[in-house]
Amino acid sequence: MITSTARVVSHNSRMTLVEIEPAGCVGCVEGGCKQKMYPRSRVEIPGEYHSSVELSLSLHNHLVLLLHSLMLPLIGFVLGALTVSGIQVGEPLVIAGSVTGLLLGILVCKVQSHDRLKLTEVELYD
């Protein structure tokens, strides 16, 4: 299970704006890093939370997201290229076939909702 903790910036009755701490070295996380390579990102999540939120994603949901964001477009790209190259036409048509397969793979992907995330309010003690 992938877990991350986010600090609540603002909230209302429907949405909460959280700031996710960057995953990085101790210097970046504690603010001692001068390079600032990992900026904090802000995300709106559904629901009302007051202090901090723990975001968890199970392995099954992680694999579903991986399938719909990376694997289906990649499979479409490869199958489009293999299908057109099997006809033995020129390279520009093979490239066009691979791009067409990529676009079809993207169209097959389902849009995912926030329901895959497990959100739990936690208290952080500094």
C-alpha positions, 0 to 999 in steps of 0.5 A: 500500500502506498501512503502519503500524508498531506497537510490541510491548507483550506477547506469547505463543506465539499472540498479540501485543499491539501499540500502534499509533502515531497518525497525526497531526502531529509534535507528537502523534507525538513526545509534545509535543502537549498536546491528546492528540487521537490516543490510541494504540490496542492490538490483538492480532495472531496470531503471536509478535513481539518488538520492532516489527511493520510492518502492511501492507495492499495496495490490493486488500485495502483495496478488499475491506474497503471493499466489505464494510464500507461499499459493500454496506450503502450499496447495500442502503440505496439499493436498499431505498429506491428499490424501496419508493419505486417502489411509490409508498407513504408515507414511513414505508414508504420509510424502513422499506424503506431500513432493511431494505435496509441490514440486508440489505446488512450481512448480505451482508458477509463477516467478514474475517480477519487474513490480509489484513494482511501482518505483518513484524517490524522493528527500530526504532532510536531 
